[in-house]
Amino acid sequence: MKLAMLFFTIMLSYQVMAGDFETVIEYFQFAAKQGYTRAQTLLGVMYYYGLGINKDYMKSKVLFNQACDNGSNDGGLNREGF
């Protein structure tokens, strides 16, 4: 499982560097629905700053809360900003 997540992270990092936010958002949304906390946190950041997607602070907060509820320290740290 960790190898799959590592591959996933590397692939998405390449997409971000290439400026292909549509693909990144699609994969993050899929992974976030599966409970992958890193995707929940990063998608929340994308919504918060409007990176390749319309700014939406409420969606961002929901994603940070989900990540925190699933055990992510990053989700909790981002959630404190609200």
N, C-alpha and C positions, 0 to 999 in steps of 0.2 A: 504493500500500500504506500509506503513512504517513497519508493522509487517512482510510482505513478504520480505522486504529488510533486516530486522534484521535476519530473519531465514536464508536467503541467505548468509549473512555475517558470521554468526556462522557456518554454514555448510562448507563454504569454509575455514574458519580458521582451522577447524578440519582437512580438507584435506591437508592443508599446513603443519600442525604439523605432519601429518602422512607421509609427503614426496610425496604425490600423486599430483605432479605438472600438470600432463596431464589433470586430471579432473578439476583442478583449472583453467587452461588455457582455456579449453573448455567452462566452465561456464562464465569466464570473457569475452571471445570473444562474447558469446551470449548476455550477459548483456550490453557490450560496444556498440554493434550494436543497442540495444534498447535505447541508450542514457543515461544509468546509469553512472553518472560521476565518482563514486567511482571505478567502474570496469574499466573505461577508464584510470583513474590515476594509479591504481594498475597494470593493464596489461602493461601500459607504463613503470612502474618501472621494471617489470619482463623482458621486452625487453631490457631495458637500462642495467641491470646488468646480463642478461643471466640466469635468474632463471628458470630452467626447459625448456628453449627455447633458440634458438640461439640469441646472442646479435644482436640488430638491432636498431641503434640510430635513423634512419629515422622513423621507425614505432613508436618508443617511442615518438619522437617529435610530430608526427601526433596525437597520442592518447592524449598527454598532451594538445595539441591545441584544440582537440575536447572537452575534459573535461572543459577547460577554456571557450570555446565558449558556453558550456552548463551551465555555472555559477559556476564551481568549483574553489575555491581558491587554493586547492591543485594542480590542474592541472597547474595553473598559476605559482605557486612557483616552481614546477618541471621544467616548461618550461624555467624559467630564467637561469637554469643551462647550457643551450645550447649557 
